[in-house]
Amino acid sequence: MNDVLTIEEIKSRYPSEWVLIGEPQLDEMSRLMAGKVLFHSSLRDDVYRKAVELHLPHFAVRYLGSLPENMALVL
C-alpha cells in the first residue's frame, strides 16, 4: 500500500470502507486528489486508532460508501 493512488482509484479499490490516506495531495480548492492508502476498515474507529498509532504529520480520512439520505453532516 505504498503507491500513490488517485481518489478514484482508492474509491474503486475500497468501496464502502473508511480509508486512512497518507501524504494527501490536494488541488487548489483543497479537495483530496490522491495519496497513499495506509489503512482501511469498515469501522471508522479502527481507522482513527491507526492514525493516532502512526503519528502522521498530514493525513486524510474518507468514508467511500454512500451516506443515508436522512443523514446530516456538520463541518
N, C-alpha and C positions, 0 to 999 in steps of 0.2 A: 504494500500500500504506500510506496514511496513516490509513485508517479504523480505529477501534476495533472489533474483532470479538469475539464470544463464542468460547469454546473450541470449542463445537460447530460454529460457522461456519468456524473455522480448520481443524478436522478434516475437514469436508466439502470444503473448497477444496484442501487439501494432503494427501490421503491417502498414506500410506507414504512420507512425507518428514520430514526434520529441519527444524524451524522455529525461527527466532530471533524472539522476541516482545519488543518494547519496551513500556515503560510497563505492565508486567503488573499486572492487578487481581486481588487475592486475596480470598477470603472469610475469615471468622473462624477457619477451620481451616487457613489458608494454602494452600488449593487454588487453582490458577490458574482464573480465571473468564473473563478477557477480556484483550485487549491489542492492540497494533499489530504486524502481521507486517512485519518489517524485511527478512527474507531467508529463503529456503527452498532446500533442496537434498536430493538423495538421499544425499549424502555428509556425514556428521557433521563431519568435519574442515573442510569448507568453511564450515559454519555457525559453528564456533568461531573460525575465522580472521576471519570477518566481524565477530563480536562484539569481538574484540581490535582490529580496524581501527577500529571505530566508537567505542571507548572509552565504552561505555554505563554510566551510573551504576546502573541497575536493568534487568535483563532476565531472560528465561526461555528455556530451550531445551527443546523437546519433540520426541520421535520419535512420529509419528502412525500408524505401522503396527502390526501385531500382532507380538508378540515370540514367538520359538520356544518351544515347551513346555519344552525342556530347558535353557533359559537361566536363569541365576541373577543376580539384581541385588543389588549391595552398596551400601548407603547410608551 
